[in-house]
Amino acid sequence: MPLNTQGRPTRMAENLSTGGYADTFSGSRGLDQSEPLIFERGRTDNTGVDLPEPKGIKTRLGGLDRTAAIGLPGLAEPEAMRHYVRLSRKNYAIDLGLYPLGSCTMKHNPRLNEKMARLPGLADIHPMQPQQTVEGAIELMGELAHWLMTLTNTPCVALSPKAGAHGELCGMMAIRAALDARGETKRRRVLVPESAHGTNPATAVQCGFTTDEIPADATGRVDLEALKAKLGDDVAGIMLTNPNTCGLFERDIKEIADLIHESGGYFYCDGANFNAIVGRVRPGDLGIDAMHINLHKTFSTPHGGGGPGSGPTVFSEALAPYAPVPRVEQTSEGWRLIEQEADADGEPFGRMTAFHGQMGMFSRALTYMLSHGSDGLKQASEDAVLNANYILARLKHVMTPAFDGTCMHEALFDDRFLKDTGVTTLDFAKAMIDEGYHPMTMYFPLVVHGAMLIEPTETESKSGLDRFCDVLEALAEAAKAGEADRFRSAPVHAPTKRLDETLAARNPVLRWTPPVATAAE
Ligand SMILES: *Cc1c(COP(=O)(O)O)cnc(C)c1O
């Protein structure tokens, strides 16, 4: 079959002859409209606006004006609108259905947040405006900082980091600055549990540390004896996630903190899963020295296609002097943003961003906090944990939980229940797409074979969870009943089938080029 440069069939008849690419003449399936790239749909001689040809305009571009056609696709106005609406219908979204991805945490973005973030007094301000004209915005940052420090029981927070990974960088840079200030330039080894998120070792290395892996014990938690054996006077600290990426609470966390502190190191806590414990546990009480809080995972701000995230980092008394600028301060004359290192107390290690961080996310997160109140935040984390345990309890007779006992906010299964069925974790996930569900997180954490990590979050109702569990139960039973073909051919009911992800990663086609004419044409 002749394909164009985008790997699409060049003629509909050929699509049909392959029997499977399209089962209708149009390629659409009822309300599921097929939609090519905008370059394939639009024509360069077409336009959505109707302007008379300008006459007698003298160019002032000194000969630099374009002479060739710009080559952008032109569409009539309704065509342009339909193009994007049709694309949007190919998306899976929280407004459409349950989103079981784990290690991703809360996905609900209340509409109230959006309304508040769009208030002109917050949305239309500029970072270069004089501080006296944006006191309200600075107060909002101060209020958010107060909530974050209260919920974590820490004395200091840097609001500026723009993602969880950026917050990790901020925390580890403060640890490095503190060690340097102590003259301990030999402490360069950072302990990282083997189940850690990849950003943890990456951050440590970025800051000039080496990493040393701590194995997990049979219960999926840090092996305390192995940790003790790794301590020494070259240890800068530990990076630990709690609840960890297996969805389990690290029960020995206080002992771990004490051991690290006694050996002269610092405790970096990855707070990506803070949404499971907000209002129940204050990480400061557990002995952490620095922790990032993903506002997009714990305080309902959108994850948003690669940004804008926000990862404020809280600091203990020991690290607070090294926290970066800017800092928000309440003075007798009102709120102030301390922007210069020389104006700040302590020895700030520098700054993470040009300005103050993600203002739009600060407004959304504070809206969420104020609309829930401290009791509501506590209930949200309790409900998240309850929902995950409901799934674990409902599915453990057909799927295999990776560890014994209850979980925190996410239920982790491995692929033992698929043994000898010819169905893999990937096949199982693809079959979920045909059932109208986004797959769960697959093959993460790496320490669990064929991992399936399900995080229902606090917003799902019991009836919604039941429908989801009914489907997973039916799929698990179908796999065990020998229906491997149904899994291997899945997804059948999706705009695109299985992609060659390796080829896509190795040889990404990022630029559209006109279709290659076939010999017949
Ligand atoms: C998401 C996540 C991160 C990174 O956060 P980003 O905001 O995506 O940079 C770090 N650690 C864990 C455990 C996570 O789940």
The ligand as an ORCA input file, in Angstrom:
! r2SCAN-3c Opt
* xyz 0 1
  C       5.831     13.225     39.182
  C       6.911     12.838     40.068
  C       8.111     13.586     40.097
  C       8.418     14.729     39.155
  O       7.485     15.764     39.166
  P       7.265     16.677     37.865
  O       6.361     17.754     38.309
  O       6.668     15.775     36.827
  O       8.614     17.188     37.441
  C       9.077     13.202     41.003
  N       8.898     12.142     41.814
  C       7.766     11.401     41.804
  C       7.616     10.248     42.753
  C       6.733     11.719     40.927
  O       5.612     10.981     40.903
*
